[in-house]
Amino acid sequence: MTGLRVEHQCPQCGAPALLGEVDRIFTCDYCRTSSYLVPRDHFRYMLPHAAPEGTRRIYVPYWRCRGMFFSCTGEVVRQRVADHTHPAVSAIHLPETLGLRSQAMTLRPAVTHDGARFLAPSVPAAKALSDFKTRSRAALPEPPSVTALIGERLTLVYAPFYYVDDTLMDGILNQPATAEGRIKGSLDDIPAEAPDGSIRFIPTLCPNCGWDMAAEKDALFLSCPRCRSLWQAGRDGMARMSCAVLSDAGSAAQLYLPFWRITAAVSEIALASCADFARQANLPRVIPESWEKRPFHFWVPAFRLSPQAFLRTARAMTLAQPEATARHDIPVGRLCPVNLPSKAAAAAIRILLATLLRPKNQILPRLDGTTVTLTAALPVYVPFRETPHEYVHSGYPLSINRNMVRLIQRGQGIGASHFP
C-alpha cells in the first residue's frame, strides 16, 4: 500500500506542498525554505469531506498503524507489511476501518474549522498498537511462538460524518455509514476537543556552523556537509548525535548504509558478551577468550527494507558482530538516510533471537515470557560498494539488492541523487 498524501503550507510564504505520510523535511518550491516537521505527539490528519452545505460535521478519529509484522512458529518465520485503521473512540457500529481512503485521498493537518466537531480520542496509542498486533496474530494460520511489529508508524486520521435524522451518514460518500443505518447512542455523547494537529517547523540550518543541512524527506537525522555533524530535530530544537563508522579495507566505499548498534538486556537469557551469544546460538566454532569480555550488540538496519531483506540483513550483521568506535563526525561520501527510529528497530530483537538461538524447542518457549530493555543505541554507517545489482561489503557475508533499496527508499522520499 502507498502512504498518506498530505497537503502542507509553507510557514514562510504560504505556498502549498504535497508530502508523504512519513516525510519530515518540507522544502518550498517557491521560496526554497527548508524546514523539519515536528508534531506534538502523533501526526494528525483529516480527510476531505463532501457533505451537503448546512450539515454539522462530526470528525471521528481513527488510528492508522503501518509496519512490518513478523511471526515465528517452530522453524517457520512469516513476514508481511501490516497496514490497518481502527476507530480511536469507543462507539457501537462505527465503520471498523477507513479502507483505502487514507491511501487514495489527499489529507490535510487536522485543524478546527466551520463549526465542525472533533471527537476526542479515547483509545490510547499503546492500546491501539496492542489491538493491531492481536488482529495480525488472529490472521495467522496457527498460533505463533513469537511476534514482532517493527517500524510501526502511528497517525491519527479524522474521518467526516454527519446525521440525517437518526442515521449516521458518511461525510465522503453521503450515504449511511453502516449497513444498520441507525446506530445505538449518539456521537454527540462522546467528548470533543480541538484537534492539536499543530506542527513545529524547524529550519534545517546547522546549529554549529549555520550551513544548510542535507536530508531526504523522510530522514530522522540531518547531516551538515560542511562541519560533518549529525543532528536530530525535536520539539526543543536540534540535538547533536554521535555515530560510528565501520571500515572496509577491500575497496573504497561508494555508499554508507546506516545500522543501529543496540545494547539491550533480555530477561531469562544471558547475552552480556559475545561469548554468551556464541553459546546461546550454539555457533560451530571455538570461542576466543577475548569474547568473554567483548560486549554483545544487536545490529538492525536503520533504513527501510522489505520485511524479508530486513530480517536477513539484521541476522547477518548480528552474527558478524563488527567493532565500531563512536565519533562525532559523519563519513565523507553518500549517506543513505536514517528513517527507522532506534525504539522501532529494538522491536526486532525478539524475532532475531527466535531465528538465531538454538535449540528452538527450548528457546521459543522462553522467549514468550521475556522482556527486552533497551539500554543504548548508536547509529553506525557501514560502507558498501556498488556492483551492477547489489550493494556489497567485502568484510562480511552481506549483500543488499540495489534495485530493492532504490524502489523502497524512493517510495519513502529518497531522491535519485542517492540511488540512481
N, C-alpha and C positions, 0 to 999 in steps of 0.2 A: 504494500500500500504506500501511497505517497504521503508526504507530510502536509500539515496545515499550511495554507497560504494566508498571510496576514498583511493587511494594509496599515502601514505606519505613516507618520507625518514628521518631516524634518523639524527638529526643535529650533533650527537656525532660520530657515526661510519658509517653512510650512509646506514644502513640496511633498507630494505623496510618493511612497515607495512600497513595493511588494516584496515581502521577505518570507522565508520558510519558517516552519514551526520551531526549529532548533537554531535558527540564525541569531547570533548575538551582536554582530557588527553591522551597523547601519551607515551606509555611505550614500550621501545625497548626490544624485546625478546633476543637480543644478548648481549648488554652492560648494560641492565637493567636500563638505564637512563629514568627518567620520566620528562615530560615537559607539560606545559599548553599551548594550542594553542590559539593565539590571532590574528585575522585578522585586516587588515587596516580599513575596514568598514563592508563589507559582504564577506563571503567565496566565492571564485571564482574558478570554476572547468571547466575542458574541457573534452569533450567526445573523446574517441579514434577514429581515422579515418582509413578507408580502401581505401583511394583514390589512383589511379594509380600513380606510380612514375613520377615525372616531372610536375605534375599538381600544380598549385598555389592555395593553400587552403585559403579560407576565413572563419574565425570563427565568427559566429553570436551569440551575447549574448541573452540568454533567462532568464527571471525572473522565479524562481520557488518559489511558496508560498505553505506552508503546515500548517494547523492549524485546530482548532475546530470552525465550523460555527454554530451559534445559531440564531434562528429567533422566534419571538413571535407574534402571531396573536390571539387576544382575550384570551381565556383560553388555547390555543394550543401552546406548545413550541416544536419546532423541533430542532434537533441537528444532526450533522454528521461531519466526518472528510473531510476537503477540501484539495485537492492536485492538483494544476494547474501549467502549464508552459505557458508562453506567451512571444513573442519577446520583447526584450528591446530596439529595434530600430524601427523607422517608415519606413517600406518598404512594397510595394504592393506585394501581392501574396507570401509572405514567409509562410512556414507552420505555422499554428496558435499554434501548440503545439509540444512538443517533444514526446508525447505519453508515453510509458512505458520505454523509453530508460534510463531515469535517475534512474529507479529502477533496470533495468536488466543489466546495464553495469557498469564496474569499471571506476571511474573517477580519474583524477589527478589534483593537483593545477594548475591553468592556468598560463602558462609561454610562452613567445615568443620563437619560435624555427623554424628552417628550412625555414626561409623567409615567414612564414605564416602571413596573415594579420588579425588582430583582430579589429573588428568594435567597436567603442566607444559607450557605452550605452547612449541613448538619452532619454529614459523613466525613470524618477526618481523613487526612491523606493516608495515615497508617492503615486505617480500616479499609480504605479503597484498594490499597496495594494487596492487603490480605485477601480481599474478595477476588481480585484479579487472579491471584495465584490459585485460589480454591477453584475458580472456574476453569483455569487452564489444566489443573490436575484432574478435574472431573472429565475432561475431554479425552484423557489418555485411555488406551485400551486396557491397561492394567495398573493397579496402584504402584506408584514409583517408590523407590527407597530414598532417593534424594532429588530435590528440585531446586532450581535457581532461576530467578528473574533478574537478568543482568542488563545494565544500561537503561533502566526504566526512566521514562520521562513522563511526568505528571503535569497536565494542564487542566484548567477549568474552562469549559465551553458552555456559554449560556445560550439556550435554545428558546425561541419565542413561542408563546401560547396565548390564547385569549378565550373568553367564554361567549357562547351564544346560548342564552337561557342557562340551562344547567349542563350544557355539552361543552367539554373542553376541546378547543379547536387547535390544530397545528398552525402556527403562525407563518409557516413557509408554504405549505400545500393548501391551506384554507379548507381543510376537511377535518372530520373528527380525528382526534389524536390517537384514539384506541378503538378497537372493534366494539367495545361496550358502549362507546359514545359517552354516556354519563359516567361520572366517577364518584366513588364514595368519599364524602368530605369535600372540602374546598381548598384550593391552593391559597386562598385568602387567609386561611387559618395558620399558614406557615410563616414564621417571622421573615421579614425582609431587611435588607441592608444595602447601602450604596456599594456597588462593586468596586473594590480597590484594584483597578487594572492599571494603576499608575506605574510608569516605568521610568527609571532614572537613566538619563543619557550622560555617560562619562566620556569626555574627549579622549581619543586614542593617541595622546601625546605622552612621550616617555617622561615620567616624573624625575628621572635622573638627569637627562640632557635636553629634554624638550623636543626631541626628534619625533617625526611621525612613525608610529609603530606599525609593524606589519602583522596582519592576522586575516585568516579566512573567515567567512561569515559565521560559521558555527564553532569557532575556536573558543576554548575556555581560557587560554593564556594568550597574551600578546608579547611579541618579541621586538626589541629595538635593534635594528641593523647597525646602528652607529656605536652604541656603547655595549652591545652584546648582552643586554639584560633581559630577563624574563619576568612578566608581571601577570598578576591575576586581579581582575576587577571584582569589586563587591560593593555593598551599599555604602561602605565607608571610604570608597575610593580604590586606589591601586595599592597592592601589596607585592613586594618583590619576592620572587620564588628562587629557591635553589634547584639545581638539576644535576645530572651526571651524564657523562658521555662515554660510551664504550669505544674501544679501538678496534680497527680491522686492519691487521698488518698485511692481509692478502692483496688489497687493492685500494685505490683512492675511493672514498665514499662519494656517491652521486646523489644520495637521498638519505635523510635521517628520519627514521620512524620512531615515534615515542612509545615507551612502555612505562607502566607503573611497577616499581620495585616495592612490594608490600611486605611489611613486617606485621605479623598477626599472631595472636595467641589462640590456639584451638583447644577447647576443653576436651579432656579424655584422651588426647593424642599428643605425645611428646614430639615436638618439632622445633626445639630450640636451636639445633645445629644441623649442618649438612649431614653429619654422621647419623643423627636421629632420622632424618628423611631417608637416607640410603637404607637404613634398617627397616623403616616402616614400608618403604616401597619395594623392599626385597630386591634391590639392584644387584645384578650379577657381576660384582666387582669387589676387589679388596678395598676396604675403607681406609684411606690415608689417616694417619694420626692427626694431621693438621685439620681435618674436617671436624674433629671433636670440638674445636674452639671457633670454627668458622660459622657465623650466623646463617640461618636458612631464610630465604626470601621467596615469596611468590612473585612471579613475573607475569603481568597481564597487559595485553595491548591497550594503549591509551587512545587509540584511534579506532574508528568503526570498521568492522569487517562483517562478512556473512557469519551466521552462527557456527557453521562447520569450521571455517577458517579461523575464527576467533578462538575456539577451544583447542584446535590443533596447534596454533601458534603459542598459546599460553602454556600448553603442555611441553612443547619443545624448549621454550625458554626457561621454564621452571626446572626441567630436568638438567639443562645445561648449567644453571647456577653461575652466570658470569659475575665477575667482580667489577664494581664501579665505585668511584670516589666522588662525593658531592663537590660541586663547584658553583660559582655564581654567574659564570658567563656561558652563553649558549654556543654551540659549534658554528663554524663558518661553513655555510652550504645551504642546500634546500632542506627545509624542515616541513614534514607533514604535521599539521596542527593537532594538538591535544583536544579531543572533543568527547572524551569519556571521563567523568569525574572519578576520583580515587575511591569514593564510597561505592559507586556503581561497579567499579572494577573489583572491589573486595567481595562483592556478592558472588563472584565466580569461584571463591576458594573452596566451598564445599563440593561443588561439582568437579573441580580439579582433583581434590583428594579422592573422590569416588573413582576417578579414572586412573589415578597414579598409584595409590596404595594397594598393597597385597597382604594377605589373600582376601578376595572380595567377600567371601561368605562371613568373614569376621569384621571387615571394615564397614560394610554398608549398614549393619545393624547399629554400630557405634555412632556412625555419622548422623543417624536420625535424631539423636538427642544432643548433638554437640552445639556449642555456641562459638562464634568467631568474633574476636575482639581486635579491631584494627588499632595498631599502636604507632605505625609510621608508614608514610607513603612518599616515595621520591620519584619524580619524573626522570626517566633515563632515555637519552637519544641514542638509538642504535644505528650505526651506519650500514647501508646496503648499497650494493652496486646493481646497475640495471643490465639485464640481458634482454633479448628480444621479447621474452614472455614473462619474466619473473624479476622480483627483487631478491637478491641473494646476499647472505652474509657468509664470508669464506670461513669464519671460525666456528660456526655452529651449523648443525644439520637443519637449516631453516631456509625456506624459500616461500615467497608470497606472490601469488599471481598478480601481475601488473594490471591487467585489464579489470579484474575484480575490484582492486583497490581504487582504480580510476573511476569506475562506474559508481561504486558506493559513495566515495568521497564527493564526486561531483553532484550526486543526488542530495548530499547534505550541504552543498555550497562550496566545495573546493574548486578552485579555478583551474583553467588549463595551464596556467603558468607553472603549477606544481606537477601536474600529471598530464603531459602532452600525449 
